[in-house]
Amino acid sequence: MLPVRWRGSSRHMFFQDGPTIELRPGVPGVVLATYDTGAPAAVVTTFGAGRVGLVGPHPEADRSWYAEAELTNPDGIRFDLGHDLIRNTMDGTGLPVR
């Protein structure tokens, strides 16, 4: 279980050895979430002629993930963060148009 700041709000997410994400200077991207260190935890960026959504924690974790790990999410098990990542990856909100 890991706290993140998703669009400025504190949320807890299932986490299992996830990465931090580093955008190279000049590469367009939108940081959706950060770890408590300030490092990006979820990003939408361009890739070739398209877009890619990257996330370290697991917004798709359902009840079975928590039960198997014997964890409880203090925010409840919700999928809105995953939906936000997908929506922003699909529509490119905040990214330049090519």
C-alpha positions in Angstrom: 0.0 0.0 0.0 1.4 3.3 -1.0 0.2 6.9 -0.7 0.4 9.0 -3.9 -0.8 12.5 -4.9 -3.1 12.1 -7.9 -4.0 15.4 -9.4 -3.2 17.0 -6.0 -5.3 14.7 -3.9 -3.9 12.1 -1.5 -4.8 8.6 -2.4 -3.6 5.1 -1.5 -2.8 2.5 -4.2 -1.6 -1.0 -4.4 2.1 -1.0 -5.1 4.4 -3.9 -6.0 8.0 -2.9 -7.1 6.7 -0.2 -9.5 9.0 2.2 -11.2 9.4 6.0 -11.1 9.0 7.7 -14.4 11.4 10.2 -15.8 10.4 12.5 -18.7 13.3 13.7 -20.8 13.6 17.5 -21.1 11.5 18.6 -24.1 9.3 15.5 -24.2 5.7 16.5 -23.8 3.9 14.9 -20.9 1.3 15.3 -18.2 2.1 14.1 -14.7 -1.1 12.7 -13.2 0.4 11.4 -9.9 3.5 11.7 -7.8 5.1 9.6 -5.1 5.7 11.3 -1.7 9.3 12.0 -3.0 7.8 14.1 -5.8 8.9 11.6 -8.5 6.2 11.0 -11.1 4.1 7.9 -10.4 1.7 8.2 -13.4 2.3 10.1 -16.7 0.7 10.4 -20.1 3.2 11.3 -22.8 3.7 11.1 -26.6 5.3 8.1 -28.3 5.8 8.3 -32.0 2.6 9.5 -33.6 0.5 8.3 -30.5 0.3 8.5 -26.8 1.2 6.2 -23.9 0.0 6.1 -20.3 2.6 4.9 -17.7 1.9 4.2 -14.1 4.0 2.6 -11.3 1.3 1.7 -8.7 -1.6 -0.5 -9.8 -4.9 1.4 -10.3 -6.4 -1.9 -11.7 -6.0 -3.8 -8.4 -9.3 -5.4 -7.4 -10.3 -7.0 -4.1 -8.5 -10.2 -4.9 -5.1 -8.4 -5.0 -5.7 -6.9 -1.6 -7.0 -10.1 -0.1 -4.1 -12.1 -1.3 -1.6 -9.6 0.1 -3.7 -9.2 3.3 -3.9 -5.5 2.7 -6.7 -2.9 3.2 -6.9 0.2 1.2 -8.0 3.1 3.5 -9.6 4.8 0.5 -11.6 1.7 -0.5 -11.1 -0.2 -3.7 -12.0 2.2 -6.5 -11.1 2.3 -10.1 -11.4 6.0 -10.8 -7.7 6.6 -11.0 -7.3 3.9 -13.7 -10.2 5.4 -15.6 -8.5 8.8 -15.4 -5.2 7.4 -16.7 -7.0 5.7 -19.6 -9.2 8.7 -20.4 -6.1 11.0 -20.5 -4.1 8.6 -22.6 -7.0 8.2 -25.1 -7.8 11.9 -25.5 -4.4 13.4 -24.9 -5.6 16.0 -22.4 -2.8 18.5 -21.9 -0.6 17.2 -24.7 0.2 19.0 -27.9 -1.6 18.1 -31.1 0.6 16.7 -33.9 
